[in-house]
Amino acid sequence: MCPSHGFEYDGTGRVRVIPANGRVSPVPQNFQVKAYHVAEAADFIWLWYGDDEPRYQPKFFEDIDNSFEYSEFWESWNVHYSRAIENQLDPMHLPFVHYNTIGRGNRTVVDEPIVKWVDDTMFYFYVFNRVDDGTPAKRADQIQGDARTQVYLEFKFPNITDNMRVTAAFAPVDEENTVLYIRYYVRLTKIRLLDKLIAIAGIPFNKVVLHQDRAVVLTQVPKKSELKMNENLIPGDSPILEYRKKRAILKGESGGSNG
Ligand SMILES: [Fe+2]
């Protein structure tokens, strides 16, 4: 229903009721908007804004279920979604942008992150940030040990456990704007209300961290990233490169173009 004039639509985009004309009045054929495929999952509404049938079903993190409580907030950034996403895939900015929060400890050397594709559309990357001990950053194939013991993605919070998760959703608005939607999932006590309160109490800290990112990402040019663009990358950028490659494939291109 339109919040402005109360027009009521059906799933095909046809207007069914125009309150100002009286609920019984027939609605002319031309009162029709474009309809998009939507689905509801994990407390999100997922919208497929392509013209064709959805090629992917909504997919959320399998290990976040109803045993968690969550808090949430969102804000609009004047950035293309690609830059907002790549910022979260970048382990190198932690000791600089987040020097006093999640990047404490001056771990400036970034051994090449190990990227593990879970399936066609999802990957984890494992971060090996360390204090500079005079040795150069290692490549991924030189790293010993089990990568799974390491932190991954943006889960760099101190004391992070399986029972606390921070998720970020990036909703493209247009070529220059993105809505960032943060959820903080908590499953720490047996009391759901208490978990909820802990989750809510975590919002200010998550906001501080996110605003450290925002200050940097808003300044990035060009606004949109591409697989083939004039940027020099280093091994620490490997998760970003993986993202750009996959995005180019999903868009059905070999690099560069709209979207
Ligand atoms: Fe960050």
Boltz pocket constraint, residues with backbone or C-beta under 6 A from the ligand:
constraints:
  - pocket:
      binder: B
      contacts: [[A, 87], [A, 88], [A, 90], [A, 93], [A, 94], [A, 97], [A, 98], [A, 209], [A, 212], [A, 213]]
      max_distance: 6.0
